[in-house]
């Protein structure tokens, strides 16, 4: 039986989240911006700008841990296109919401990594503490994004 390498799993999760922040969340947000033609601009700008900032945080930690930035979708991440043509606001924000929840839960799982795994990835104690602080910040940000989507979904459902 092959021993599971927890450091490799941590690396893969960081690469997956980097890919989701840089490619998938940006793609889904931009597709929504195109279809909504300025409607809900503030919410979409917040989601897009925050994803850019999240990607920069992840890039910093991937570099510190000497983990390659993914050039293609990491294992477990499908190539996916988003076509919001003729889809209503409720459906768009519902789709975006799925990725916000996935991101929140994955960042939370990363904060729960075994201490020895974090020590191996980040030998410097100050780095480990800052890493956990950053991941907890990302959990809170993704929860805020989920609430933004919830408001858009709820507001649209009430109109119907």
C-alpha positions, 0 to 999 in steps of 0.5 A: 500500500502506497503511503499518502504524501500529505505535502504533495496533497497540500501542493496539489490543493494550492495549485488547484486553488491557484487555477480556480482563482486565475482561470475558472473564477475569472472566466465565469465572472467575465462571462457574466459581465459580458452577458449582464452588460453592466448590471450587477457591475459592483458585485462582479467587480468585487468578485473579479478583483478579489480573485486576482488578489487571491491568486497573488496570495497563492502565487506568493505561497507556491513560490515560497514552498517551491511549488510550480505554478500550474500551466494547465489544469491540475489533476481533478480540475476539468477544462470548463467553459462557461456560456451564460448566453440566454441564462438569467441572473439567478442561474449566473450567480448560482454558478459563481456561488458553487466556485465560491463555496468550493474555494472556501471549503478548500481553503478551510481544509488547507488551514487544517493541514497537519502541523508536520505537513506545514512544517515540511512545506514552510520550514520557517515558523513565521512563514507557517503562521503567516500562511495560516493567517492568509488561508483563514483570510481567504476562507473569510473572503470566499464566505463574503463572496458566497453571501454576495451571490446569495444576495443576488440569487435571493433578490432575483428569486423575490422578483420572480 
